[in-house]
Amino acid sequence: MTGNKRHQELPTNWNDRELLRNKGQFWTPAWVAKAMISYVLKSKPKIILDPAVGEGVFYEAYLSQKNGVKSKFIGRDIDPDVLTSPVFSKGANDLEINIKDFLKYPPQSSFEAIIANPPYIRHHRIDKETKRELKESCKRITGFVIDGRAGYHVYFLIQALHLLREEGRLAFIMPADTCEGKFADKLWRWITKHYCLECVCTFAEGATPFPGVDTNALIFFIKNSKPKKKFKWVEVLKSHSSCLLRFVESGFKEQNCNDLYVVNRNLEEALRTGLSRPEMVGESKYLLSDFASVMRGIATGANHFFFLTKEQAINFNLPDKYLKRAVGRTRDVKGDLITSEMLEELDAKNRPTYLLSIGRDEMKQLPKSLQLYIQKGEEQGIHEKSLIRQRKPWYKMEQRDVPPILFAYLGRRNTRFIRNRAGVLPLTGFLCVYPYKAEDVYVDNLWKVLNHKDTIKNLRLVGKSYGSGAIKVEPSGLRKLPIPEYLVERFGLEVRNRDRNKQLRLFE
């Protein structure tokens, strides 16, 4: 998410889009930049640092919002092309741009004000040596090693906070995974122990600052002062609204605007729930784990080899004994039911629906045609893939019972729970939901409860949010999905072993 251009037309070409992802260049719109700069200007800083200056959106916002405040604006970036930005031609003695890596060569002084849209580069795009250096830097600053799934933007935040002078202010716009990732709890407990989190600003789906980008943005307003137990949590309901700027300028007090939803929120509750998620009011009486267990779908390690079309299964003469019906992609399941007729339609479209599922059988015990297919896989190097080479033998497939209900792992559809009437096995595009009671009536009732709009909206409380309303829910999160009490009573759902479930909740 960086670059800070005044306007960005996102490329439709895949290669150009990948280049943006590698650089993390998704930049801030002016209406957001003005609100952010107004926060750091309130302390009348002598120097403002933008460690990912891009083409100067925050500097341009500074020029329009400074209102007599005389600050020196220091920008950093690794891309020398930023020097040609026309925005910087407006600068005089108050502007300094350095082409230098903020993380590898951090400034040696502290700052009263720091503002940024750091590069949104996810962890798998960071090379091993750079990741090692970032982890070492994190440990020097925080005292702990952060989980390896933290993206580049997270290290920007840590370094910037380290450079924030006492009573200084920081405004960062970041992706939601900053407070939803595996590392988030440890990170934010460190931040809120040493700094004052004043406000977190989120955006409704229709108000996103980055339309067309598959990520959900948040703004963090943080002050280097004594931590407080409460903070303002805001959801912006309309893009380009002046309400956000007025709210920040008022010191997070003005709330007379229908374009904002504002909550005075308890910090401890927000850390447990997640800073990107709405407030959890009271403990939910029922969770999905009271009615079902959850497990991820099957990871083949090489779908093109193990997940086959009907035509491929016939051409390779693979015995039915070693083939199981399966679904792999959510787009192949159009509705909220999987039926045998749907599988026939997929077969007609030459979509894969057959999973090659072999147990621990030795090669010599297998039919000749299957031996030849496995040998073909070895010639292709399938057995050397990271996940597959851990198996003994390598062609052995993960086993799952057929789940009565599937859950789309990452989706934008309102209905996410799918009734499995065809007895298929799901791959990792889905989660498996196993109701504790196997009777059809009970399973159907649970499925109806899960697909109810009041249950679906609770997915926000347990999932990771992305752009365009997409939500990604891990198995551990889905187990904690709150189930409305009135729906449990309406559909007569029985709870299995409540005492044990309470113990599991405490453990989690």
Secondary structure, 3 states (H helix, E strand, C coil): CCCCCCCCCCCCCHHHHHHHHHHCCCCCCHHHHHHHHHHHHCCCCCEEEECCCCCCHHHHHHHHHCCCCCCEEEEEECCHHHHHCHHHHHCCCCEEEEECCCCCCCCCCCEEEEEECCCCCCHHHCCHHHHHHHHHHHHHHHCCCCCCCCCHHHHHHHHHHHCEEEEEEEEEEEEHHHHCCCCHHHHHHHHHHHCEEEEEEEECHHHCCCCCCCCCEEEEEEECCCCCCEEEEEEECCCCCCHHHHHHHCCCCCCCCCCEEEEEEEHHHHHHHCCCCCCCCCCCCCEHHHCEEEEECECCCCHHHHEECHHHHHHCCCCHHHEEEEECCHHHCCCCEECHHHHHHHHHCCCCCEEECECCCCHHHCCHHHHHHHHHHHHCCHHHCCCHHHCCCCCECCCCCCCCEEEECEECCCCCEEEECCCCEEECCEEEEEECCCCHHHHHHHHHHHCCHHHHHHHHHCCEECHHHCEECCHHHHHCCECCHHHHHHCCCCCCCHHHHHHHHHHC
